[in-house]
Amino acid sequence: MAYRYRCGECSFKTGWITQSEAEDRAVAHYADHHPKLIPGGMVEFNAEKHDSHGCFGFFSVLAILFLLLVIASSCEG
């Protein structure tokens, strides 16, 4: 999942990044541009933008295990 921070005081916003990066950039932005205010604003999240492979990794492991099972069962021994 990707996150984007939007400042509550101005039009600043980050790109789609990780949650911890968005939090770090929000605090840094407020320290630089709004030093006397408590960090605010809003964090958006987008489930479609992510850096993981979702179910692909799980299903690829299952496919490999299935193929190994087929190979093992077809061997004469």
N, CA, C and O atoms as a GROMACS GRO file, in nm:
protein
  308
    1MET      N    1   0.084  -0.116   0.000
    1MET     CA    2   0.000   0.000   0.000
    1MET      C    3   0.090   0.124   0.000
    1MET      O    4   0.196   0.124   0.062
    2ALA      N    5   0.047   0.226  -0.067
    2ALA     CA    6   0.124   0.350  -0.076
    2ALA      C    7   0.048   0.461  -0.003
    2ALA      O    8  -0.074   0.459   0.009
    3TYR      N    9   0.125   0.557   0.046
    3TYR     CA   10   0.069   0.668   0.123
    3TYR      C   11   0.114   0.801   0.064
    3TYR      O   12   0.221   0.810   0.004
    4ARG      N   13   0.031   0.904   0.082
    4ARG     CA   14   0.067   1.038   0.039
    4ARG      C   15   0.022   1.135   0.148
    4ARG      O   16  -0.092   1.130   0.193
    5TYR      N   17   0.114   1.224   0.188
    5TYR     CA   18   0.084   1.323   0.291
    5TYR      C   19   0.045   1.454   0.225
    5TYR      O   20   0.109   1.497   0.128
    6ARG      N   21  -0.058   1.519   0.276
    6ARG     CA   22  -0.100   1.653   0.233
    6ARG      C   23  -0.096   1.745   0.353
    6ARG      O   24  -0.153   1.714   0.458
    7CYS      N   25  -0.029   1.859   0.338
    7CYS     CA   26  -0.015   1.956   0.446
    7CYS      C   27  -0.151   2.020   0.476
    7CYS      O   28  -0.231   2.041   0.385
    8GLY      N   29  -0.176   2.050   0.604
    8GLY     CA   30  -0.299   2.115   0.644
    8GLY      C   31  -0.293   2.266   0.637
    8GLY      O   32  -0.394   2.334   0.655
    9GLU      N   33  -0.174   2.320   0.611
    9GLU     CA   34  -0.155   2.466   0.611
    9GLU      C   35  -0.130   2.523   0.472
    9GLU      O   36  -0.159   2.641   0.448
   10CYS      N   37  -0.077   2.444   0.382
   10CYS     CA   38  -0.044   2.493   0.247
   10CYS      C   39  -0.075   2.383   0.146
   10CYS      O   40  -0.138   2.283   0.180
   11SER      N   41  -0.030   2.399   0.023
   11SER     CA   42  -0.064   2.303  -0.082
   11SER      C   43   0.042   2.193  -0.099
   11SER      O   44   0.039   2.120  -0.198
   12PHE      N   45   0.134   2.180  -0.006
   12PHE     CA   46   0.239   2.078  -0.015
   12PHE      C   47   0.178   1.938  -0.007
   12PHE      O   48   0.088   1.912   0.073
   13LYS      N   49   0.230   1.848  -0.090
   13LYS     CA   50   0.195   1.707  -0.081
   13LYS      C   51   0.313   1.625  -0.130
   13LYS      O   52   0.391   1.670  -0.215
   14THR      N   53   0.325   1.505  -0.078
   14THR     CA   54   0.431   1.415  -0.121
   14THR      C   55   0.380   1.329  -0.234
   14THR      O   56   0.262   1.331  -0.268
   15GLY      N   57   0.470   1.254  -0.293
   15GLY     CA   58   0.430   1.152  -0.390
   15GLY      C   59   0.382   1.029  -0.314
   15GLY      O   60   0.373   1.031  -0.191
   16TRP      N   61   0.352   0.923  -0.386
   16TRP     CA   62   0.309   0.799  -0.322
   16TRP      C   63   0.432   0.726  -0.270
   16TRP      O   64   0.517   0.682  -0.348
   17ILE      N   65   0.441   0.714  -0.138
   17ILE     CA   66   0.558   0.656  -0.072
   17ILE      C   67   0.510   0.566   0.042
   17ILE      O   68   0.390   0.549   0.062
   18THR      N   69   0.604   0.510   0.117
   18THR     CA   70   0.567   0.426   0.230
   18THR      C   71   0.512   0.512   0.343
   18THR      O   72   0.531   0.633   0.345
   19GLN      N   73   0.443   0.449   0.436
   19GLN     CA   74   0.381   0.522   0.546
   19GLN      C   75   0.485   0.593   0.632
   19GLN      O   76   0.465   0.708   0.669
   20SER      N   77   0.595   0.526   0.663
   20SER     CA   78   0.697   0.588   0.747
   20SER      C   79   0.764   0.706   0.677
   20SER      O   80   0.795   0.806   0.740
   21GLU      N   81   0.786   0.694   0.545
   21GLU     CA   82   0.842   0.807   0.470
   21GLU      C   83   0.746   0.926   0.469
   21GLU      O   84   0.790   1.040   0.482
   22ALA      N   85   0.617   0.899   0.454
   22ALA     CA   86   0.518   1.007   0.454
   22ALA      C   87   0.516   1.079   0.588
   22ALA      O   88   0.508   1.201   0.593
   23GLU      N   89   0.524   1.003   0.696
   23GLU     CA   90   0.527   1.064   0.830
   23GLU      C   91   0.653   1.147   0.849
   23GLU      O   92   0.647   1.259   0.901
   24ASP      N   93   0.768   1.093   0.807
   24ASP     CA   94   0.894   1.167   0.819
   24ASP      C   95   0.892   1.296   0.739
   24ASP      O   96   0.938   1.400   0.787
   25ARG      N   97   0.839   1.290   0.619
   25ARG     CA   98   0.834   1.410   0.536
   25ARG      C   99   0.736   1.514   0.589
   25ARG      O  100   0.758   1.634   0.575
   26ALA      N  101   0.627   1.467   0.652
   26ALA     CA  102   0.530   1.560   0.712
   26ALA      C  103   0.596   1.637   0.826
   26ALA      O  104   0.582   1.759   0.834
   27VAL      N  105   0.666   1.567   0.912
   27VAL     CA  106   0.734   1.632   1.025
   27VAL      C  107   0.842   1.727   0.973
   27VAL      O  108   0.855   1.839   1.024
   28ALA      N  109   0.919   1.684   0.874
   28ALA     CA  110   1.024   1.770   0.819
   28ALA      C  111   0.964   1.894   0.752
   28ALA      O  112   1.019   2.003   0.764
   29HIS      N  113   0.852   1.878   0.682
   29HIS     CA  114   0.787   1.991   0.616
   29HIS      C  115   0.740   2.093   0.718
   29HIS      O  116   0.762   2.213   0.702
   30TYR      N  117   0.675   2.046   0.824
   30TYR     CA  118   0.627   2.139   0.927
   30TYR      C  119   0.745   2.208   0.996
   30TYR      O  120   0.737   2.327   1.026
   31ALA      N  121   0.853   2.136   1.020
   31ALA     CA  122   0.970   2.198   1.084
   31ALA      C  123   1.030   2.307   0.996
   31ALA      O  124   1.074   2.410   1.048
   32ASP      N  125   1.031   2.287   0.865
   32ASP     CA  126   1.090   2.384   0.773
   32ASP      C  127   0.996   2.500   0.739
   32ASP      O  128   1.039   2.615   0.733
   33HIS      N  129   0.868   2.472   0.718
   33HIS     CA  130   0.775   2.573   0.666
   33HIS      C  131   0.675   2.627   0.768
   33HIS      O  132   0.624   2.738   0.751
   34HIS      N  133   0.646   2.552   0.871
   34HIS     CA  134   0.548   2.594   0.972
   34HIS      C  135   0.604   2.560   1.112
   34HIS      O  136   0.543   2.481   1.184
   35PRO      N  137   0.716   2.618   1.149
   35PRO     CA  138   0.787   2.574   1.270
   35PRO      C  139   0.712   2.594   1.401
   35PRO      O  140   0.741   2.524   1.498
   36LYS      N  141   0.618   2.684   1.407
   36LYS     CA  142   0.548   2.710   1.533
   36LYS      C  143   0.418   2.631   1.546
   36LYS      O  144   0.346   2.645   1.644
   37LEU      N  145   0.388   2.550   1.448
   37LEU     CA  146   0.263   2.474   1.448
   37LEU      C  147   0.289   2.325   1.472
   37LEU      O  148   0.395   2.272   1.439
   38ILE      N  149   0.191   2.261   1.530
   38ILE     CA  150   0.198   2.115   1.547
   38ILE      C  151   0.166   2.052   1.412
   38ILE      O  152   0.070   2.093   1.346
   39PRO      N  153   0.245   1.953   1.369
   39PRO     CA  154   0.220   1.890   1.239
   39PRO      C  155   0.076   1.839   1.228
   39PRO      O  156   0.025   1.773   1.319
   40GLY      N  157   0.015   1.870   1.117
   40GLY     CA  158  -0.122   1.828   1.090
   40GLY      C  159  -0.134   1.786   0.945
   40GLY      O  160  -0.038   1.736   0.886
   41GLY      N  161  -0.247   1.805   0.890
   41GLY     CA  162  -0.268   1.765   0.752
   41GLY      C  163  -0.338   1.632   0.745
   41GLY      O  164  -0.410   1.593   0.837
   42MET      N  165  -0.317   1.563   0.636
   42MET     CA  166  -0.390   1.439   0.614
   42MET      C  167  -0.303   1.341   0.538
   42MET      O  168  -0.221   1.380   0.455
   43VAL      N  169  -0.321   1.214   0.567
   43VAL     CA  170  -0.249   1.109   0.496
   43VAL      C  171  -0.351   1.029   0.416
   43VAL      O  172  -0.449   0.979   0.472
   44GLU      N  173  -0.328   1.019   0.287
   44GLU     CA  174  -0.413   0.938   0.200
   44GLU      C  175  -0.345   0.804   0.179
   44GLU      O  176  -0.222   0.795   0.187
   45PHE      N  177  -0.421   0.702   0.152
   45PHE     CA  178  -0.360   0.574   0.117
   45PHE      C  179  -0.425   0.520  -0.008
   45PHE      O  180  -0.542   0.545  -0.036
   46ASN      N  181  -0.346   0.445  -0.082
   46ASN     CA  182  -0.391   0.389  -0.209
   46ASN      C  183  -0.351   0.242  -0.212
   46ASN      O  184  -0.233   0.210  -0.220
   47ALA      N  185  -0.449   0.156  -0.204
   47ALA     CA  186  -0.422   0.013  -0.202
   47ALA      C  187  -0.372  -0.038  -0.337
   47ALA      O  188  -0.311  -0.145  -0.343
   48GLU      N  189  -0.396   0.036  -0.445
   48GLU     CA  190  -0.353  -0.010  -0.577
   48GLU      C  191  -0.206   0.015  -0.602
   48GLU      O  192  -0.143  -0.057  -0.680
   49LYS      N  193  -0.148   0.115  -0.536
   49LYS     CA  194  -0.007   0.143  -0.555
   49LYS      C  195   0.069   0.080  -0.438
   49LYS      O  196   0.051   0.121  -0.323
   50HIS      N  197   0.152  -0.017  -0.468
   50HIS     CA  198   0.228  -0.083  -0.364
   50HIS      C  199   0.356  -0.137  -0.423
   50HIS      O  200   0.372  -0.146  -0.545
   51ASP      N  201   0.447  -0.173  -0.335
   51ASP     CA  202   0.574  -0.224  -0.383
   51ASP      C  203   0.588  -0.374  -0.359
   51ASP      O  204   0.697  -0.429  -0.377
   52SER      N  205   0.482  -0.440  -0.318
   52SER     CA  206   0.488  -0.584  -0.301
   52SER      C  207   0.420  -0.650  -0.421
   52SER      O  208   0.360  -0.583  -0.505
   53HIS      N  209   0.431  -0.781  -0.427
   53HIS     CA  210   0.373  -0.854  -0.539
   53HIS      C  211   0.238  -0.913  -0.502
   53HIS      O  212   0.181  -0.990  -0.580
   54GLY      N  213   0.187  -0.880  -0.386
   54GLY     CA  214   0.055  -0.926  -0.345
   54GLY      C  215   0.049  -1.077  -0.339
   54GLY      O  216   0.136  -1.141  -0.280
   55CYS      N  217  -0.053  -1.134  -0.400
   55CYS     CA  218  -0.074  -1.278  -0.396
   55CYS      C  219   0.019  -1.353  -0.490
   55CYS      O  220   0.031  -1.475  -0.482
   56PHE      N  221   0.085  -1.281  -0.579
   56PHE     CA  222   0.172  -1.347  -0.676
   56PHE      C  223   0.279  -1.431  -0.607
   56PHE      O  224   0.303  -1.545  -0.646
   57GLY      N  225   0.342  -1.377  -0.504
   57GLY     CA  226   0.447  -1.450  -0.433
   57GLY      C  227   0.394  -1.577  -0.369
   57GLY      O  228   0.458  -1.681  -0.377
   58PHE      N  229   0.277  -1.569  -0.307
   58PHE     CA  230   0.216  -1.684  -0.242
   58PHE      C  231   0.183  -1.792  -0.344
   58PHE      O  232   0.215  -1.909  -0.323
   59PHE      N  233   0.120  -1.754  -0.455
   59PHE     CA  234   0.080  -1.852  -0.554
   59PHE      C  235   0.200  -1.910  -0.630
   59PHE      O  236   0.195  -2.025  -0.672
   60SER      N  237   0.304  -1.833  -0.646
   60SER     CA  238   0.422  -1.888  -0.713
   60SER      C  239   0.489  -1.994  -0.625
   60SER      O  240   0.540  -2.094  -0.676
   61VAL      N  241   0.490  -1.973  -0.494
   61VAL     CA  242   0.545  -2.074  -0.402
   61VAL      C  243   0.460  -2.199  -0.408
   61VAL      O  244   0.514  -2.310  -0.411
   62LEU      N  245   0.329  -2.185  -0.409
   62LEU     CA  246   0.240  -2.302  -0.419
   62LEU      C  247   0.263  -2.376  -0.551
   62LEU      O  248   0.264  -2.499  -0.552
   63ALA      N  249   0.281  -2.303  -0.660
   63ALA     CA  250   0.304  -2.367  -0.790
   63ALA      C  251   0.435  -2.446  -0.790
   63ALA      O  252   0.441  -2.556  -0.844
   64ILE      N  253   0.538  -2.390  -0.731
   64ILE     CA  254   0.667  -2.460  -0.724
   64ILE      C  255   0.655  -2.586  -0.640
   64ILE      O  256   0.706  -2.691  -0.678
   65LEU      N  257   0.587  -2.575  -0.526
   65LEU     CA  258   0.568  -2.694  -0.442
   65LEU      C  259   0.487  -2.801  -0.514
   65LEU      O  260   0.517  -2.920  -0.504
   66PHE      N  261   0.384  -2.760  -0.588
   66PHE     CA  262   0.304  -2.855  -0.664
   66PHE      C  263   0.389  -2.925  -0.770
   66PHE      O  264   0.380  -3.046  -0.787
   67LEU      N  265   0.472  -2.848  -0.841
   67LEU     CA  266   0.558  -2.908  -0.943
   67LEU      C  267   0.658  -3.006  -0.882
   67LEU      O  268   0.684  -3.113  -0.938
   68LEU      N  269   0.713  -2.970  -0.767
   68LEU     CA  270   0.805  -3.062  -0.699
   68LEU      C  271   0.733  -3.190  -0.657
   68LEU      O  272   0.790  -3.299  -0.666
   69LEU      N  273   0.609  -3.179  -0.612
   69LEU     CA  274   0.530  -3.295  -0.575
   69LEU      C  275   0.503  -3.383  -0.696
   69LEU      O  276   0.511  -3.506  -0.687
   70VAL      N  277   0.470  -3.322  -0.810
   70VAL     CA  278   0.445  -3.398  -0.933
   70VAL      C  279   0.572  -3.470  -0.978
   70VAL      O  280   0.568  -3.587  -1.016
   71ILE      N  281   0.684  -3.400  -0.973
   71ILE     CA  282   0.810  -3.461  -1.013
   71ILE      C  283   0.846  -3.577  -0.920
   71ILE      O  284   0.887  -3.684  -0.966
   72ALA      N  285   0.830  -3.554  -0.790
   72ALA     CA  286   0.863  -3.660  -0.692
   72ALA      C  287   0.773  -3.781  -0.708
   72ALA      O  288   0.818  -3.894  -0.695
   73SER      N  289   0.647  -3.759  -0.737
   73SER     CA  290   0.554  -3.873  -0.750
   73SER      C  291   0.572  -3.947  -0.882
   73SER      O  292   0.534  -4.064  -0.893
   74SER      N  293   0.631  -3.881  -0.981
   74SER     CA  294   0.651  -3.948  -1.111
   74SER      C  295   0.781  -4.028  -1.116
   74SER      O  296   0.802  -4.106  -1.208
   75CYS      N  297   0.868  -4.008  -1.020
   75CYS     CA  298   0.994  -4.083  -1.017
   75CYS      C  299   0.966  -4.227  -0.971
   75CYS      O  300   0.886  -4.251  -0.881
   76GLU      N  301   1.034  -4.322  -1.035
   76GLU     CA  302   1.021  -4.460  -0.993
   76GLU      C  303   1.125  -4.487  -0.886
   76GLU      O  304   1.241  -4.448  -0.899
   77GLY      N  305   1.084  -4.551  -0.783
   77GLY     CA  306   1.183  -4.574  -0.679
   77GLY      C  307   1.146  -4.670  -0.583
   77GLY      O  308   1.221  -4.697  -0.490
   0.00000   0.00000   0.00000
